[in-house]
Amino acid sequence: MDVFRREFLKRAGFVIGACATAPFSRRSSDVPTGANPEFFDVRSFGATGDGNSIDTPAVNRAIEAAAAAGGGTVRFPAGTYACYSLHLQSNVLLYLEPGATLLAAETPMEGTTSGGYDAAEANTGDNKFQDYGHSHWHNSLIWGEDLHDIGIAGPGRIYGKGLSRGAGHDTPRAEAPGVGNKAIALKNCRNVLLRDFSILKGGHFGILATGVDNFHIDGLTIDTNRDGIDLDCCRNGHVSNCTVNSPWDDAICPKSSFALGYARATENITIASCYVAGCYEVGALLDGSLKKYGPEVHVPRTGRIKFGTESNGGFKNITVSNCVFEGCNGIALESVDGALLEDVTFDNITMRDISGSPIFLRLGARMRGPQGTPVGALHRVILSNIVSYNAPGPLPAIISGIPGHVIEDIKISNVYLQHRGGGTKKMVAIEPPENENKYPDPHMFGPELPAHGFFIRHAKNLEFTNVEIAYGAPDERPAFVITDVDGADFFRIKTPAGSAGRVFSMTNVSDFRALATRGVKDAEYDRVEAKML
């Protein structure tokens, strides 16, 4: 097993210390006699793994000993280790062996004077520009701050049984003393590896990474009742081969909050070959039953990949590719707090049973940030090779800026959007509110919109190529509603047979072209005040 772990670290590129061998030649005085100085078994430090005894002191001693030795692997053999806050250290890898479960212990009874998770640390921004969960890291099962070369790996499990889900949920208040609300929280760290383990019920966040650079998150399975993976103000990282079921909140969520006390972009990120869902009962993914919530159960079925909502610092140079969505919300790109969202691509995405709008691009002015921050921007986005099947229909894909601040330079190609249909003539007359300052969500414009394919408002330089809109039942709404748009090219657009005369509904549109579009003669207009094609 020792040889395997050594090879694992080499393959992962996980360098511990300046040299892979020199640090291990030193033996910490804290290492039990006879223990391997490279691998620190938590049982050797007093952990029981019986699921009842609190193993926090023993595990933290093992981590401290590994760090004092210059680095090493802290081993969790098969067993259940009930713990409160564990403190990561630089140059240390936690390895969860097969059959090992790191259990977030139940919060002590209210009024207890000792025990429980670490207190939430002071934060210069506190909750002023982001919610409580994003503002603190120490009140977590596993946390690290200002560290380098750290990791958690192995086929074991993290079970956040005792963690709070945050405000509005049937769990202990996250703000109460001794309560933890995150499975893993990292702040201002670099060179981070998270690989192969699973998380069941991760609290408010399965993983909250804030200001983390040079990271690899690979092969995780997360079955949780709030957010799965939040990448906040992070740079130069990769998320791959992960499965996240998060019916109550977002699955994989790049953010750029003000939690560090300044605006920092999330940039140079790849998200690839992941499966996100919001349809399974929590735990049903991990136990293999794959039992889905029935229609009688009210659950948000969120489970998506979303950029935002916290959007102070921006999102730059990010790709999302080869991902599958099921029974959850669709793609969401949001800049509402002054962020510059630019140079983003989504490619090779399949979505089934989407619970709302399949595509949501929103530039708004919520402006949850320092006074005087200007409205942000959302531009240079490419969405290609996307299929969405069986969306409910009342909400189409949405691209919406606000008056005076347009979404720009969007290219959408090779897209198939199918929904259940049923839109009525009455819906055609809907005039959605602007809601410039409102929390961004597809439902912010109402339960229904006047288009069944794309609702587009306040935008510039759009290009749609090889896009098909389909439905299961007839829909009386136009496929595209386009308002206050400058520059819109449509090539090879396909809508259901009989859509002639209600493919495009245009108001205040300039520089419009439609070519090779079913039911529409090739058309080019310099300016249109109001027209239906």
N, C-alpha and C positions, 0 to 999 in steps of 0.2 A: 504493500500500500504506500509506503514511503516513496518508493521509486515512481509510482503512478503520480503522486502529488508533485514530485519534483518535475516530472515531465509535463504535468498539467500547467504548472507555473511557467515553464519555458514556452509551451505552445501558446499560452495566453499572452505572452509578452509582458508578464507581470514581474517586473524587476524590483526586487526588494533590496533597498540600499544601493550604494554606489557599485557594489560588486555582489554577484549572486552567491558567492561562497564565503567571502571574508567575514561578513557579519555573523554567520552561523558558527564560526570557529570560536566565538566567545560564548561562555555560559553565564547566564544571569544567576546571581546568588538566590534569586527567588524560584528558580526551577527546581522541582522536587528531585531528590537524588535518584539517579538512574533514568531520568526522563531524557528523551531525544531533544537536544537544544534547538533543532530546526522545527519541530512539531510539538505543539503544546496542547495536550489532551485536557479538556476542561475537567474531566473526572480526577485527574491527578492533582487538581487544585481544589478539590472538595465538592464539585458538582455531583448531584445524585442522579439527575435525569429521571426522577420518579414521577414528575408532573405535578407534585404537591409541594415539595420543599422549594423555597425560593433560592434559586441558584445564582442570583445576581452577583453577590460578592465573589464567588468562585470564578465565574466567567470573567469578570473584570480583572481579577488577579492574573488569570491566564493571558489576557490581552496585554496587561501591563508587563508581564514577564517577557512576552514575545517582543514587545517594543524595546524593552531594556536590553535584550540580547542583540539588538540591531535589526530585528525583523524575523518573521516566521509565520507559520500557519497554526491557527488555533482550531483544534479539532473538536467536533461534536459527534461522538459515536452515537449509535442508535439509542434513542431514549427521548423523553420529553422534558425539556429544560424550562421551567417556569421562571420568568425573569421580569424585572422592571428595567430601568434604563441601563443599557450597555454602552460603554464609551470606546468607540473606535480609536485606534492609534495609527500613526504613519507606519508604513512598511509592514502592515499586518493584514493577513487574509483570514477571514472566518470561513471554515469549511464544514458544511452540513452534510454528514455522511448519510448513506441510505438508511431510512428509518429514524433519522434525527428530526425532531420538531423543536423549534425555538418558540415557546409559548409566551405570549404577552399575558402576564398574570392579571388577575382581577384587581381593579382599583380598590384600595382599602376603604372600609366603611367611612362615610362622611363623619367628620369630627375626630378621626384618628389623628394622633399627633405625629406619627412617624410612618415611614414606609411609602411605597408607591413610586411613581415615576418622578424624574427630575423636574424641578420647577421650570416653568417657561422663563427664559432669560429676558432681560430688558432688551428693547429694540428701539433705536432712535426714531424710526418711523412708526413703531408700534402698529396699531390697527387703523391709522388714519387713512392710508391709501390702499390697503388690502385687508382682507379679513383675518381673523385671529389665527386660523390654521397656517396661513402663509407667513405669518410674522414671527414665528418661534420654531425652534428645532430641538431644543434640549428635552422637551416633554414628549419623548418618543421612546419606542422600544430599543432602537439602535440609532445612535447619532454620532456625527463627527463634524468638527469645525476646524478650519485652517490646517487640513491634513493633506498628505500626498502619498501616492502609491498604496492604496487601500483596496480591499475587495471583500465580497461575499460570494461564495460559490458552492457548488455541490448539489446533489439531487434531493436534499432534505427540504424541510418546509418551515416557513414562518407563519404562525397562527396568531392573529391579532385579537384573540378572544376578549381580552380585557381593555381594548382600546376604545376611545370615544369616537363616534362618527361625526361629532361637531353639532353645532346649533341646529335645533329643529328635528333632531332624531332621538329615538328612544334609548339613549345611552347617557352615561354620566356627563355632566357639563365639562367641556374641554378646559374651561378656565379655572375649574376647581382645583385646589391643591392636591398633588399626588396623581392627577389624571394624565394619561398619555393619549395622544390622538394621531400618531403616525407610526407605521411599522419601521420605516427607514427614513432618516432625515440627514441630509448632508448640506453643509454651508461652506462656501469658499474652499473647496477641495480640488485637487487635480490628480490625474492619473488614477482613475477609478474603474474597477471591474465588478460587474454584477452579472452572474452567470448561472443558469441551469436550475436554480431553486424555484420553489413555488411560494405564493403568498395566499393565505385564506383569510378573508376579512381583515384588511389592512388598516382599519380605522379611517380617519378623514383622508389620509393619503397612504397608499401602499408604499410609494417612494416619492419623497419630496427632495429634489435636488435643486439647490439655489446657488448660483455662482460657481457651478462645477464645470471644470474644463478638462478636456481629454478623457472622455469616458466611453466605456463599452457596456451596453446592457444587452445581453444576448440569451435567448433560450429560456426566458422566464415564463411561468404560467401563473397568472394572477386572477383570483376569483374573489371579488370583493364587493363591498356595499357602499363605497364612495369612489373617489378617484383612484385610478390604477397607478400611472406614472406621470408625474408632473416635472417638467424640465423648465425651471424658472431662471432666467438670466444665465443660461448655460452656453458654452462655446465648444466647438470641435468635438462632436460626439456622435455615437452611432447607437441606434436602437434596432435590433434585428431579431427575427424568429421568436417573437413574443406573442403569447396568447393572453388576452385580457377580457374577462367578463365583468362588466361594471354597470349593472342596470340602473343604479341610483345616481351615477355621475359619469364623468368622462373617463375614457380608457387611457389614451395617451395624449397628453396635453402640454405642448410647449406654451410657456407663459413668459412675460417680461414685466414683472411687478416692480414696485418701488421698495421691496422688503429689505434690500441692502442699504437703503438710505440714499441711493442715487439710481438714475435710470441706466440700465445695462441691457444691451440687446441679447437675445438668444439667436445664435448664428452658427453657420457651418455645421449643420446637423443633417444626418440621414436617418430616415425611419423606413425600414424595409422588411418585407416578408412577414408581416404581423397579421394576426387575426383579432379583431375587436368585436365585441358583442354586448348586447344589453337585454337579451331575451331569456337567459337561463336563470333559474333559481340559484341564489348564492350558494355555492358549494357543489352544485350539480355538474359543473365543468370538471372540477378536480376529482369527484368521486366516480366520474364516467357515466353517470345516469343520464346526463344531458337533458334533464327535465326542464321544460320551458314554463314560464309563467302563463297561466291561462288568461283569457280576456277579462275575467271577473276580478283579477288582481290589479289594483291600481299601482303601477310602478312606472317611473319616467322612461325606462328603457333608453337611457342616454348613451353610454357605451361607445362613444365615437372618438375620432381624432379631431382635436380642436386646437386652434391657435388663439389664445386668449383665455378667459375674458381679460384678466390682468394684462394690460398692454401699454406700459409706460416706456420701456426701453426699445422695443421693436423686435422684428423677426426678419432675418436676412440670410439668404443663401442656404435654403433648406429644401431637401427633396423627400418626398414620400412616394414609395413605389411598391408594387406587388403586394398590396394589402387587401384583406377581405373584411367587409363589414356585414354583420348579420343582426337583425332585430334590434337596431339601435338608431340613433340619429345619424345624419350624414356628415359630410365634410363641412368644417366651419373654419373660416379665416376672419378674424375680428381685430380691428384696430379702433378702439374707442377711448383710449386714455392718452393719446398723443403719440402713439407708436408709429414708426416707419416700417410698414410691412412690404417687403420687396424681394424679388428674385426667389420665388417659391414655385415648385412644380409638384404636381400630383400625377402619377403615371401608372397605368395598369392597376386599376382599382375596381373591385367588384363589390356590389352592395345588394343585399336582399332583405326584403321586409323592413325597409327604412321607416322609422316611426314618425318622421316629419318631413322637412325639406331635405332633399338629397344633397344639395350644394347651397351653402350660405356664405356669401362674401359681404361683410358689413364694415363700412367706415362710418363711425359715429363720433359723438361729442359728449360722452359721459363725463370725461375729464376728471377721473379719480386720480389726482396727482397734484403736484405743487401748483400754486396759483400762478397764472400767466403762461402755463404750458400751451403751446398752440395745438390745434387739431392736427392729427397725424396724417398719414397717407397710406394708400393701399394700391400698389401698382406692380407691373411686371410679374404676372402670375400665369402659369400655363397649366391647364387641366386637360389631360389627354388619355385616351384609351380607358374610358370609364363606363361601366354598365351598372344601372340601378333597376331592380325589378321589384314590383309590388309595393311601391310607396302608397300611402293612403290617398293622396290626391288633392286635398284642400289647399295644401301649401306646395307650390312648385319650387324649383331652384330659384334662388334669390341673389341678385347682385344689386346692392343698394348703398349709395353714398348719402350725403345730405346736401341741402342747398349751399352752393359755394365751395363744396369740397367733394370732388368726384373721384370715383374709382377709375383707374386708368390702365391701359395697356394689358388687356386680358385676352388670352388666346385659349379657345375651347375647341377641341377636335376629337373626332372618333368617340362620340359619346352616345349612349343609348339610355334614355330615361323612360321607364314604363311605370304607370301608376294605375290605380283602380278606376279612375274617372268618376263621372257622376256630377260634374260641375254644371250649374244651372245658369240660365240667362240672367237671373237676378244677381249672381256673383259678378257678372261682367261690369256692373255699375259700381262696384266697390271702389272707393277712393281711400287707400290705406293711409293712416296717419304717418307723419314723418318720425315722430318720437326720437328726435335727435339726441336727447340726453338719457334715454332709457337703456337699461341693461340689454345687451344684444342677445337676441334669440329669435329664431324664425317666427315664433308666435307673437312677437312684439307688434306686428302689423295687423293682427287679428287672426281669428281661426281659419279664415279663408282669404284667398287673393284672387284678383280678376284674371290671372293667367293660369294655364295648366302645365306649361312647360318651363318658361323662364319669366320672372318678374324682374325687370331691369329699370333702375332709376338712378339719375345723377351719375353718369359714367361717360368715359371718353376712350376712344380707340379700342373697340371690341372686334374680335374676329371669331366667328363660329364656322367650323368646317366639318362636314360629315357628322351632323348631329341629327338623331332621330328621337322624336317624342311619340310615345305610344300610350294607349290606355286600354283597360279592360272593358269599360262601359263608356258609352258616348259622353262627351264633355262639351258643353256649349261655350266655354271660354276660349279666347284666342290662345294659341300656343305660346306666343311671345307678346308681352306687354312692355313697351319701350317708351320711357318718359325722360325728358331732359338728357338726351344722349347726343354726343358729338362724335361722329365717326363710328359706324357699325357696318361690318361686312358679314354677309351670310352666304355661304356657298354649300350647295348640296345639303339642304335641310329637308328632312322628311317628316311629315306629320300624317295622322290617320287619314284615310280616304274620306272625302267629303268635307275636308277642312277648308276648302277654297273660300276665300273671303274672310276667314278668321285665323289666318296664320300669324300675321303681324298687326298689332294695334299700336300705332305710333302717335305720340303727342310731344311737340317741341323737340323734333329730331332733325339733325343736320348731317350731311355727308353719309347717306344711307345707300347701301347696295345689297341686292339679293339676286343671286345667280343659281340656276339649276336647282330651284326649290320647287317641290311638288305643290301644285295648286296655285303657284304664283308666277306670273310672267316675269322674265328678267326685268329688273327695275333699278333705277338709280335716281336719287333725289338729292339736290343740294340742301333743300330745306322743306320740312313738313311740319305744319302746325297741328294737324289732326288728320289721320288717315288710317283706313283699315285695308289690308291686303289679304 
